[in-house]
């Protein structure tokens, strides 16, 4: 049986880590990072250093997860540069548009309406994936199968951090209560800008500083229980899990 090569794209490393955790819950194994073991199909994503001559620019190598049936690259594309970078990659390596089994875009709604976000992204990617639906959460059969998911749930404003805070209520409730008390006790001069999703981000960062002192949120998302069997039934996680399972046609290891 030939492998189903699939490409998922998102804005930042936090999202990449969360998606990778969900795929691992589905039974996939994360690539160990050894170049000698890299599937040649994904060679076009290997970045050169220094990137564009800039010594401090972080390399955007995808997370790659595999099973007996799938090889999935989870690419993060430098935030607002995501669409431009996707277009550049698929222009230089057409196989990532023509030879893949599935493509999924996972982005934050932030302070925008999910419908508007999905419509804009679909329009921008129409030259690469002409069948990409403008409706968040909708999957087009293709080929390739395509879909856009707008965090946290395709319906409301928010971000990955909104989902993580709901998960914290399940696995890190004491940490969350302490983080909220800390933020609420600060003078308003320090918190007046914590609007829209910024408070969610601040809460996640506070909790992470206890779980993984000195580490970035990405490390905590990858290593701790934000997204795990303990939180897979949280409603936002369930929705994203189902979307990924359906888009990629994975066997669901968890009845969610």
N, C-alpha and C positions, 0 to 999 in steps of 0.2 A: 504494500500500500504506500503510495506517495504521500509525503508530508503536506499538510495544508499550511502554507505560509501566510501569516496574517500580520497586519500592521495596525497598531494602535498609536494615536498621537495625542499628546496633551501639552499643557503650557509650561509646567514646571516639575522639578524633581520630587516635590511632595506628592503630586498627583501620580507620578510614575511609580513611586514606592507603594502607594495605596492600591493601584491597579495590579501591581506585581503580587501583592499579598493576596488579593482576591483570586488571581490565577493560580497561586500556590495552593489555595484552599480547594481549587478544582483539580488538584493532582499534578500540576505541571512543576517541573524542576527548573530552578534558576541557573542560568549559564554561569560558570565559575570565573569568567573573565580571562581565562588563558587563551591568548590569541591562537594558539595551535589547535584549540578545540572549537574554534568558531566555525559555524556553518558558512561556507563560501557565499551562500545566497545573500547574507547580510553584510558582505564585505564593503559594500558601497556606503555604509553608515560609519565605518571606522574613521574617526576624525584624525586630521593631521595636527601636529603640534609644532610651534604655536599656531593657534587658530587665527587665520587671517593676519598673522604676524603679531597678534596681541597676546602678550605673555600671561596676562591675568584672566583671560576669558576661560571660563570653565568648559571642559570638553563635554559634548552632548551625546555621548555614546548611549544607545538604547539599552534598556534591560531586555534580555532575551530569555524566554522561558520555553521549555520543550516538553513534549510527551511522545508517546509512540505514534500519535496521529497529527500533532501540531508543532509548529515552530512559530512563536509569536514574539515580535519585536515591539517594545513599548518605548516610543520615542518622545522625549520632551524637547520642545523647540524654542526655548528662550522667550517664553511669555508672549509678548505682542509680536514677536518675530516668527511665531510658529507657522503661520500660513505661508509667509515668504520662504521660510526654510523648507517646508514641505514641497512647495512648488519647485524650488531649486533642486532638491534631492530627486524628485520624480522626473524632472527634466533631464538630469544627468544620468539617472538610472531608471529607465522606463519600466524595468521589471517590477518596481515597487508600486506601479499603478496597474500593470497589465497581467502580471503573473501571480499576484497574491489572491488568496481565497477570500479574505475579508479585510475591510478597512473601517476603523472606528475612530471618531474624533471625540475626545472627552474634554470639556472646557467648563469653566466656572460661569455662572450667571452674574455673580457679583451684584451690583445694584441695577442690573438690567433685567428685562423680562426674557425668560428662556426662549420663547417663540421668536423674539427679535434676534437673539444671539444665534440660534440655529439657522435662521433664514440668511443672516449675513454671512456666516461661515460657509454654508452650502453654496451660496452664490460665488464666494471667493474661490471655492475649490471645484467649481463646475467644470473647468477646463481639464481637470485631472480625473475627477469622478463624476461624470455627467448625470448619473442616476441618483446621486446623493440627495436624500430627502431633506426638505426644509423643516420637517416636523420633528422636534426633539423626541428621542426614544424610538423613532420609527426606523425599521430595518428594511432596506431594499435588497431583493434577492440577487441582483447583478447578473453576470459576474463583473467585478467582485461584489460580494455582499457588503453593503455599506450602511452606516448610521452615525448619527450625532447624539451624544448624551450631554445634557447641560446640568451640571451639578448645582444644587444638591439632589434634586428629584425631578427635573424637567418641568416643574410647575412654579416654584417659588424662587425669589431672589436668594442669593447665598453663594456658597463655595464649598470646596472640599472640607474646609475648617468647620463649616456648619454641620456637616455629617459627622466629623470627628468629635465635635462637642456632644452630639447626641450619643455617640458611642461611649464617651467619657462618663456619661450618666449611668452606664451599665458597668464599666470595668474600673473606672477611676473616680467614683462619686466623691470620696473625701478630698481628693486632689482638686476636683472641679469646684467644690464648695469653698475650699481655701483660696483658690485662684480668684473666684468671684468676690470673696470678701476683700482680698488684697486690692483688686481693681476698684471696687466700690468705695473702699476707704481712702483712696487717693483723692487729693484735691482735684476739683473739676478742671483746673488749668492743665492737669496732666492727662485727662481722659476725654476732653471735649472733642477730640478728633476721632475717637473710637466709635465711628458710625458705620452703617452698612455692615460689611463683613469684617471690619477691622477689629471689633471686639471679639469675634470668634477666633480670629488669628491670634490676638493677644492671649486669650484663654488657653489655646493649644500650646502656645509658646511657654506660658507659665507652668502648665502641667508637665511639659517636656523637660523643663529645667529641673524638676524633681525626679522624674523617671530616669533621665539621662543627663546628669549635670555636665554642662559644657558642650553638649552635642547639639547638632542641628535637628530641627523637626523631622527631616527626612530619615535620619537614623532611627529615631523613636518610632516612626510609622512602620519602618521596615522590621524592627526588632521587637516591639512591644505589642500589646493586645488591642490597640485601637481597632484594627480590623482583624478579626480572628473568629474562631468557632463560637466564642462567647458573644460576639456582636453581629454575627451574620444574619440574625433575625431582626435586627433593628431596621426599621422600614426603609430608610434611605439606602442602606447597604444592600438590602434585599433587591431593591429596584435596579441598582447598578450591577449587582451580581447576575440577575436575570438577563439584563441587557447584554452583558458580555457573553454569557453562556449561549444566548440565542444568536447573537451576531457571529460568534466564532464557531457555533455548533459544537460546543463542548458537552461532554457528559457531566451532568450535575452530580457532584459528590455529596452535596448537602441538599436536603429537601427544603429549599427556600423559595 
